[in-house]
Amino acid sequence: MFLEMARLDRLHLIGQMASGIGHEIRNPLTTVRGFLQLLETKHPDSKAHYDLMISELDRANTIITEFLSLSKTKPENLGPQNLNRIIDAIFPMIQAHAFRNDKEVILDLTPLPDALIDEKEIRQVLLNLVQNALDATAAGGKVIVRTLLREPHYVTFAVTDSGPGIHPDTVGRLGTPFFTTKAEGTGLGLAVSYNIINRHGGKIELDTGSRGTTFYVHLPCQ
Ligand code: ADP
């Protein structure tokens, strides 16, 4: 099923509103972080508390940065790139992360033509989808990352897990900022990913059932 892109207009509006207050919040956070680091050196006994405060501030900052990215309308550094090269370059990091969680990622790459890609952004989409796939996978399980030519005029990558699948009631809410079913989730990964794919003129496709989930990302080429 192709996911409806109309909701992206809504995302864009939310993003614009967010950017207004986001910048105003980030600056004081940075100031507080700086003073906490300074105080930490003066109170070594309380280091654990300072570290916790700093990591909480960093988490807030990450959420604001991701939310702010929803207001972007165009990829910043679009250039002819090969999806296989981008995936190959980031694969060791993905695999190391999977191994730390007693899981494995398998690569299955098909030769592809170049496409107009903002490498940093598409890397982020890949990381978000792989993280979700790993979260859905039991220890000892595998996630498959493939590239393929499936739609005319598009290059495609797919991330497949063997998790429990996504409930039909949930599918309609995917990509809504802050929608999460995870205790530690931000609910921003898919919203940010949909926005990036949309800005590339791409499409996202979902295939989910009790045997697992595949997200296909189609990016225009030629
Ligand atoms: P987060 O990962 O922080 O929850 P996302 O926007 O990336 O935020 O995902 C939103 C929700 O979509 C997840 O909480 C989960 O319920 C669901 N989801 C996304 N990918 C998968 C997947 N591969 N398998 C099962 N559920 C998924």
Boltz pocket constraint, residues with backbone or C-beta under 6 A from the ligand:
constraints:
  - pocket:
      binder: B
      contacts: [[A, 128], [A, 129], [A, 132], [A, 133], [A, 136], [A, 161], [A, 163], [A, 164], [A, 165], [A, 166], [A, 170], [A, 174], [A, 175], [A, 176], [A, 179], [A, 180], [A, 181], [A, 182], [A, 184], [A, 185], [A, 186], [A, 187], [A, 188], [A, 189], [A, 190], [A, 191], [A, 213]]
      max_distance: 6.0
